[in-house]
Amino acid sequence: MGAERDGTNASIGFDGDGAESEDGTESDEPRVVVIGGGIIGCMVARELADTHRVLVLERDGIAQGATARAAGEITMVPSYPDYPSIATHGLDFFRAYDGTGAFEFAEIPSVELVTPEREETVRARVERQRGNGVDVAFLEAADARDRWPGIDMDEFVGVARYGGTGHVDPYTLATTVQSEATEAGARFETDVTVNGLVVDGAAGTGDAAIVGVGTDDHGTIECDHVVAAAGWRTRDLLADHLQLPIRPYRTQCLVLRPPEDLPSSFPMGWIPGEHVYFRPEANGDLLVGGWSFAEDDPDGASRSADEAFRDHVAALVPRFVDSPGPMRLVDGWAGVDGATPDTRPIIDAPDDAPDGLIVASGFHGRGIMTSPVAATLIRCLLEGSEPPFPREPFLLDRFDDRSADFEFFSISAGN
């Protein structure tokens, strides 16, 4: 996968290399190639465009991969209860960005529906998290039913209610961010396949450095830094230079239309052990996602929701939604994302990687919500500054084993 430095002139590259700026000095802004035009690539370009020359290379179209098939849930608070500053950083971005262009952030609570056998465990966890400053509370079944009339609580003893959550439209977010990045000077090129890194120095020696990327149709594109944000393809793309514990998995979504619109107060939520999460749509429909399993053939995986998932959802929804009748299926899809052994992404410039390489991959279904955190951390990695939150949960060296042969864990399982 590693590209040779053959001196090929790229037909796509950085405008103004060696050109003089308005004050007569030569531009010395670092050249950054971002591989991947999903939400991570778009957010990184927006973050860096003011101080770097940024070129985003995407093999398909902008936000057409995992981003386009995401459910758009923003659940930073329950996802990072052990790192409140990470959750706060992401949530603050979405609250502040609400109303930018066509982008909207619908902030609504999330509920974990609690069965009798899990009550003691969940109550203890809620108290522990509250002690750490997490916005969470345990509500008895009657209180939950009064607060959210659309939730059927007959099988559940209560809910763990998390605040600071909500949902967005992933495509609108990505294209709004892309537009801002473009206005700030970043360039986006689609239908460009990157086939490897171009480095000076031998891999594994500790003195290799990025000098460019190789592409199928445009030769070598020289640069100073590479941000590898190509989703599940990142592992293979970097295989000659860095081993990553990332494996592809397939996840699915269905949109159901009830006989009557869901109540406006209907929350987001999940049911542990059932491999699904749910949230309301703006038009009163219900989105149900999950059913995620490791995928051995990601290129050939179906992009349509399968029968087993439809049957599972059809049997499950009447157990937690108080509806006057059956719901009608109006849409369904599937997508492929990259998983890590602990479900958290790798956002790091590893010591054993070529100098100038930053990895941003393995988001495990949390790419939309984690994108502003990733962008901030990548800027700090490039500039050698400290981020406003801990780096530890994103470091590659947290894994003793970098093999991709690990047991896949679905975050929607909620176990």
C-alpha positions as CSV (number, residue, x, y, z in Angstrom):
1,M,0.0,0.0,0.0
2,G,2.9,2.4,0.4
3,A,3.6,4.6,-2.5
4,E,7.0,5.2,-3.9
5,R,8.4,8.7,-4.2
6,D,8.7,8.8,-8.0
7,G,8.7,12.6,-8.6
8,T,5.4,12.4,-10.5
9,N,3.9,15.9,-10.9
10,A,0.4,15.9,-9.5
11,S,-2.5,17.4,-11.5
12,I,-4.1,18.0,-8.1
13,G,-2.0,19.7,-5.5
14,F,-1.6,22.9,-3.5
15,D,-2.2,26.2,-5.2
16,G,0.5,28.8,-4.6
17,D,3.4,26.6,-3.5
18,G,6.3,29.0,-3.5
19,A,4.1,31.9,-4.3
20,E,4.4,35.3,-2.6
21,S,1.8,36.6,-0.3
22,E,0.5,40.2,-0.3
23,D,3.4,41.5,1.8
24,G,6.0,40.0,-0.6
25,T,7.0,37.1,1.6
26,E,6.8,33.5,0.5
27,S,3.9,31.5,1.9
28,D,5.1,29.0,4.6
29,E,1.8,27.7,5.8
30,P,2.0,23.9,6.3
31,R,0.4,21.8,3.6
32,V,-2.0,19.3,5.1
33,V,-3.7,16.5,3.1
34,V,-6.8,15.1,4.7
35,I,-7.7,11.7,3.4
36,G,-11.5,11.3,3.6
37,G,-14.4,13.7,2.9
38,G,-16.7,12.5,5.6
39,I,-17.7,14.5,8.7
40,I,-14.3,14.1,10.2
41,G,-12.4,15.3,7.1
42,C,-14.8,18.3,6.7
43,M,-14.6,19.3,10.4
44,V,-10.8,19.0,10.3
45,A,-10.6,21.2,7.2
46,R,-12.8,23.8,8.8
47,E,-10.6,23.8,11.9
48,L,-7.3,24.1,10.1
49,A,-8.1,26.3,7.1
50,D,-7.2,29.6,8.8
51,T,-3.6,28.6,9.5
52,H,-2.8,25.7,7.1
53,R,-3.2,25.0,3.4
54,V,-5.7,22.2,3.5
55,L,-6.5,19.7,0.7
56,V,-9.2,17.1,1.3
57,L,-9.1,14.1,-1.0
58,E,-12.2,11.9,-1.2
59,R,-12.6,8.7,-3.3
60,D,-16.3,9.2,-3.8
61,G,-18.4,12.2,-2.8
62,I,-18.4,14.5,0.2
63,A,-20.3,12.9,3.1
64,Q,-21.3,9.9,1.0
65,G,-19.9,7.1,3.1
66,A,-20.6,6.3,6.8
67,T,-21.6,10.0,7.3
68,A,-24.5,9.8,4.9
69,R,-25.8,6.7,6.6
70,A,-25.4,7.8,10.2
71,A,-28.4,8.4,12.5
72,G,-27.0,11.7,13.7
73,E,-27.3,11.1,17.5
74,I,-25.3,13.4,19.8
75,T,-24.8,11.4,23.0
76,M,-21.5,12.7,24.2
77,V,-22.7,12.8,27.8
78,P,-23.6,9.0,28.2
79,S,-20.7,8.1,25.8
80,Y,-18.0,9.8,27.8
81,P,-19.2,9.8,31.4
82,D,-15.6,9.2,32.6
83,Y,-14.3,12.2,30.7
84,P,-16.8,15.1,31.3
85,S,-14.5,17.6,29.6
86,I,-14.6,15.7,26.4
87,A,-18.4,15.5,26.5
88,T,-18.7,19.2,27.3
89,H,-16.4,20.2,24.4
90,G,-18.4,18.3,21.8
91,L,-21.8,19.4,23.2
92,D,-20.7,23.1,23.4
93,F,-19.9,23.0,19.7
94,F,-23.3,21.7,18.7
95,R,-25.1,24.2,20.9
96,A,-23.1,27.1,19.5
97,Y,-23.3,25.9,15.9
98,D,-27.1,25.5,15.9
99,G,-28.6,27.9,13.4
100,T,-25.4,28.1,11.2
101,G,-26.7,28.0,7.7
102,A,-29.3,25.2,7.5
103,F,-27.9,23.3,10.4
104,E,-30.0,22.5,13.4
105,F,-29.3,20.8,16.7
106,A,-32.4,19.3,18.3
107,E,-31.5,18.9,22.0
108,I,-33.6,16.3,23.7
109,P,-32.9,13.9,26.6
110,S,-31.9,10.3,26.1
111,V,-33.3,7.4,28.2
112,E,-31.9,4.0,28.9
113,L,-34.9,1.8,29.5
114,V,-34.3,-0.4,32.6
115,T,-35.6,-3.9,33.1
116,P,-36.1,-5.3,36.6
117,E,-33.0,-7.5,36.5
118,R,-30.8,-4.4,35.7
119,E,-32.3,-2.0,38.2
120,E,-29.7,-2.3,40.9
121,T,-26.8,-2.1,38.5
122,V,-28.2,1.0,36.7
123,R,-29.0,2.8,39.9
124,A,-25.5,2.3,41.2
125,R,-24.0,3.6,37.9
126,V,-26.3,6.6,37.9
127,E,-25.2,7.6,41.4
128,R,-21.6,7.1,40.5
129,Q,-21.9,9.2,37.4
130,R,-23.8,11.9,39.2
131,G,-21.0,12.1,41.6
132,N,-18.7,12.8,38.7
133,G,-20.8,15.7,37.5
134,V,-22.7,13.8,34.7
135,D,-26.2,15.1,33.9
136,V,-28.1,11.9,34.7
137,A,-30.9,10.8,37.0
138,F,-32.9,7.6,37.6
139,L,-36.6,8.1,37.1
140,E,-39.2,5.6,38.3
141,A,-41.5,4.1,35.7
142,A,-44.5,6.2,36.7
143,D,-42.4,9.4,36.5
144,A,-41.1,8.4,33.1
145,R,-44.6,7.7,31.8
146,D,-45.8,11.1,33.0
147,R,-42.9,12.9,31.4
148,W,-42.9,11.0,28.1
149,P,-46.5,9.8,27.4
150,G,-45.3,8.1,24.2
151,I,-43.1,5.6,26.0
152,D,-44.7,2.3,27.1
153,M,-43.2,1.4,30.5
154,D,-45.1,-1.8,31.2
155,E,-41.9,-3.9,30.9
156,F,-39.6,-1.4,32.6
157,V,-39.0,-0.3,36.2
158,G,-37.6,3.1,35.2
159,V,-35.1,4.9,33.0
160,A,-31.7,6.4,33.3
161,R,-32.3,9.9,31.9
162,Y,-29.3,11.7,30.4
163,G,-29.3,15.4,29.6
164,G,-27.1,17.2,27.1
165,T,-28.0,14.9,24.2
166,G,-29.8,15.4,20.9
167,H,-29.7,14.7,17.2
168,V,-28.7,16.4,13.9
169,D,-29.0,15.7,10.2
170,P,-25.5,14.4,9.4
171,Y,-25.4,15.5,5.7
172,T,-26.5,19.0,6.6
173,L,-23.9,19.2,9.2
174,A,-21.1,18.0,6.9
175,T,-22.0,20.2,4.0
176,T,-22.4,23.3,6.2
177,V,-19.0,22.6,7.8
178,Q,-17.5,22.0,4.3
179,S,-18.9,25.3,3.0
180,E,-17.2,27.2,5.9
181,A,-14.0,25.3,5.3
182,T,-14.0,26.2,1.6
183,E,-14.7,29.9,2.4
184,A,-11.7,29.8,4.7
185,G,-9.5,28.5,1.9
186,A,-9.6,24.7,2.2
187,R,-9.9,22.7,-1.1
188,F,-12.0,19.6,-1.6
189,E,-11.3,17.1,-4.4
190,T,-13.6,14.2,-5.0
191,D,-13.2,11.0,-7.1
192,V,-9.5,10.9,-6.0
193,T,-8.3,7.5,-4.6
194,V,-5.3,7.7,-2.4
195,N,-3.3,4.5,-2.6
196,G,-0.6,5.1,0.0
197,L,1.7,7.4,1.8
198,V,5.0,8.8,0.4
199,V,7.7,9.0,3.0
200,D,11.4,9.7,3.3
201,G,13.1,7.0,5.5
202,A,12.4,3.4,6.1
203,A,9.2,2.3,7.9
204,G,9.8,1.3,11.5
205,T,13.1,3.0,11.8
206,G,11.8,6.0,13.7
207,D,13.1,8.5,11.3
208,A,10.6,8.2,8.5
209,A,8.7,11.4,7.5
210,I,5.7,12.3,5.4
211,V,6.5,14.0,2.1
212,G,3.3,13.3,0.2
213,V,0.5,10.9,-0.8
214,G,0.2,8.7,-3.8
215,T,-3.0,8.6,-5.9
216,D,-4.3,6.4,-8.6
217,D,-4.9,9.0,-11.2
218,H,-3.0,12.1,-10.1
219,G,0.4,10.9,-9.2
220,T,2.2,12.1,-6.0
221,I,0.7,15.0,-4.1
222,E,3.4,16.6,-1.9
223,C,2.5,17.7,1.6
224,D,3.9,18.2,5.1
225,H,1.2,16.5,7.0
226,V,-1.4,13.8,6.4
227,V,-4.6,13.3,8.4
228,A,-5.8,9.8,7.7
229,A,-9.6,9.9,8.2
230,A,-10.7,7.3,5.7
231,G,-13.1,5.4,8.0
232,W,-12.6,1.6,8.0
233,R,-10.3,1.9,4.9
234,T,-7.7,3.6,7.1
235,R,-6.2,0.4,8.4
236,D,-5.4,-0.9,4.9
237,L,-4.3,2.5,3.7
238,L,-1.6,2.8,6.4
239,A,-0.7,-0.9,6.6
240,D,2.8,-0.5,5.3
241,H,3.6,2.1,7.9
242,L,1.4,1.5,11.0
243,Q,-0.7,-1.3,12.4
244,L,-4.2,-0.3,13.6
245,P,-6.7,-2.3,15.6
246,I,-9.6,-1.3,13.4
247,R,-12.1,-3.6,11.7
248,P,-15.2,-2.8,9.6
249,Y,-18.7,-3.5,10.8
250,R,-22.1,-3.0,9.3
251,T,-24.9,-1.1,11.1
252,Q,-28.5,-0.4,10.0
253,C,-31.4,2.1,10.4
254,L,-35.1,2.0,9.8
255,V,-37.6,4.9,9.8
256,L,-41.1,4.0,10.9
257,R,-44.3,6.0,10.6
258,P,-46.8,5.6,13.4
259,P,-50.6,6.1,12.8
260,E,-50.3,9.3,14.8
261,D,-47.2,11.5,15.1
262,L,-45.0,10.8,18.1
263,P,-45.5,13.2,20.9
264,S,-43.3,16.3,20.6
265,S,-41.6,15.4,23.9
266,F,-40.6,11.9,22.8
267,P,-37.0,11.2,23.8
268,M,-34.1,9.4,22.3
269,G,-33.0,6.2,24.0
270,W,-31.9,2.6,23.9
271,I,-32.7,-0.8,25.4
272,P,-29.7,-2.7,26.7
273,G,-29.3,-6.2,25.2
274,E,-31.6,-5.5,22.2
275,H,-28.9,-4.1,19.9
276,V,-30.9,-1.0,19.0
277,Y,-31.3,2.7,19.8
278,F,-34.1,5.0,18.8
279,R,-35.0,8.7,18.3
280,P,-37.8,10.8,17.0
281,E,-37.7,12.4,13.5
282,A,-38.7,16.0,13.1
283,N,-41.9,15.0,11.2
284,G,-43.1,12.7,14.0
285,D,-41.6,9.4,12.6
286,L,-39.4,7.1,14.6
287,L,-35.9,6.2,13.7
288,V,-34.5,2.9,15.0
289,G,-30.9,2.0,14.4
290,G,-28.3,-0.6,15.4
291,W,-28.1,-4.3,14.7
292,S,-24.4,-3.9,14.2
293,F,-22.1,-6.8,13.5
294,A,-18.5,-7.2,12.2
295,E,-18.3,-7.3,8.4
296,D,-15.8,-9.4,6.5
297,D,-16.7,-8.0,3.1
298,P,-17.2,-4.2,3.6
299,D,-16.9,-3.4,-0.1
300,G,-19.6,-5.9,-0.9
301,A,-21.9,-5.4,2.1
302,S,-25.5,-4.5,1.3
303,R,-26.5,-0.9,1.9
304,S,-30.1,-1.9,2.5
305,A,-31.6,-2.9,5.9
306,D,-32.0,-6.7,6.0
307,E,-35.0,-8.8,6.9
308,A,-33.6,-10.0,10.2
309,F,-33.3,-6.4,11.4
310,R,-36.8,-5.5,10.2
311,D,-38.3,-8.5,12.0
312,H,-36.4,-7.6,15.2
313,V,-37.6,-4.0,15.1
314,A,-41.2,-5.0,14.3
315,A,-41.3,-7.2,17.4
316,L,-39.4,-4.8,19.7
317,V,-41.1,-1.4,19.0
318,P,-44.5,-2.3,20.4
319,R,-42.8,-3.2,23.7
320,F,-41.7,0.4,24.3
321,V,-43.8,2.7,22.1
322,D,-47.3,3.5,23.1
323,S,-48.9,3.6,19.6
324,P,-52.6,3.3,18.7
325,G,-51.7,0.9,15.9
326,P,-48.9,-0.7,13.9
327,M,-46.2,1.5,12.3
328,R,-45.4,1.6,8.6
329,L,-41.9,1.2,7.3
330,V,-41.0,4.2,5.2
331,D,-37.2,4.0,4.8
332,G,-34.3,1.8,5.6
333,W,-30.5,1.6,5.0
334,A,-27.2,0.2,6.1
335,G,-23.7,1.4,6.2
336,V,-20.2,0.3,7.1
337,D,-18.0,2.0,9.8
338,G,-14.7,1.2,11.6
339,A,-14.6,-0.3,15.0
340,T,-11.9,-0.5,17.7
341,P,-11.7,-3.0,20.6
342,D,-12.9,-0.5,23.2
343,T,-15.4,1.4,20.9
344,R,-13.5,4.6,21.1
345,P,-11.7,6.2,18.2
346,I,-8.0,6.6,17.5
347,I,-7.0,10.2,17.2
348,D,-3.3,10.3,17.5
349,A,0.1,11.0,16.0
350,P,1.8,7.8,17.2
351,D,5.5,7.8,18.0
352,D,6.1,4.8,15.6
353,A,4.3,6.4,12.7
354,P,6.0,8.5,10.0
355,D,6.5,12.1,11.3
356,G,3.7,14.2,10.0
357,L,1.0,11.5,10.1
358,I,-2.1,11.8,12.2
359,V,-4.7,9.0,12.5
360,A,-8.4,9.8,12.9
361,S,-10.3,6.6,12.5
362,G,-12.2,3.9,14.3
363,F,-15.1,6.1,15.4
364,H,-17.3,3.1,16.1
365,G,-20.5,4.9,15.2
366,R,-19.7,8.1,17.1
367,G,-18.1,10.1,14.3
368,I,-20.8,12.7,14.0
369,M,-20.8,13.6,17.7
370,T,-17.0,13.3,18.1
371,S,-16.1,15.3,15.1
372,P,-15.6,18.7,16.9
373,V,-13.4,16.9,19.5
374,A,-11.4,15.3,16.8
375,A,-10.8,18.6,14.9
376,T,-9.6,20.4,18.1
377,L,-7.3,17.5,19.0
378,I,-5.8,17.3,15.5
379,R,-5.0,21.0,15.5
380,C,-3.3,20.6,18.9
381,L,-1.3,17.6,17.5
382,L,-0.2,19.6,14.5
383,E,0.8,22.6,16.5
384,G,2.2,20.9,19.6
385,S,-0.2,22.4,22.0
386,E,-2.3,20.9,24.8
387,P,-6.0,20.2,24.1
388,P,-8.7,21.4,26.6
389,F,-9.5,17.7,27.4
390,P,-7.5,14.5,28.0
391,R,-5.8,12.8,25.1
392,E,-5.7,9.4,26.9
393,P,-8.9,7.8,25.6
394,F,-7.8,8.4,21.9
395,L,-4.1,7.3,22.0
396,L,-3.1,4.3,19.9
397,D,-0.8,2.9,22.6
398,R,-3.7,2.3,24.9
399,F,-4.0,-1.0,23.0
400,D,-1.4,-3.7,23.8
401,D,-2.5,-5.7,20.8
402,R,-3.0,-3.9,17.5
403,S,-4.4,-6.9,15.7
404,A,-7.7,-6.3,13.9
405,D,-8.8,-9.8,15.0
406,F,-10.7,-8.7,18.1
407,E,-14.2,-9.4,19.3
408,F,-16.5,-6.8,18.0
409,F,-18.7,-5.0,20.5
410,S,-21.8,-3.0,19.4
411,I,-22.3,0.2,21.3
412,S,-26.1,-0.2,20.6
413,A,-26.1,-3.5,22.5
414,G,-25.7,-1.4,25.7
415,N,-24.5,-4.3,27.8
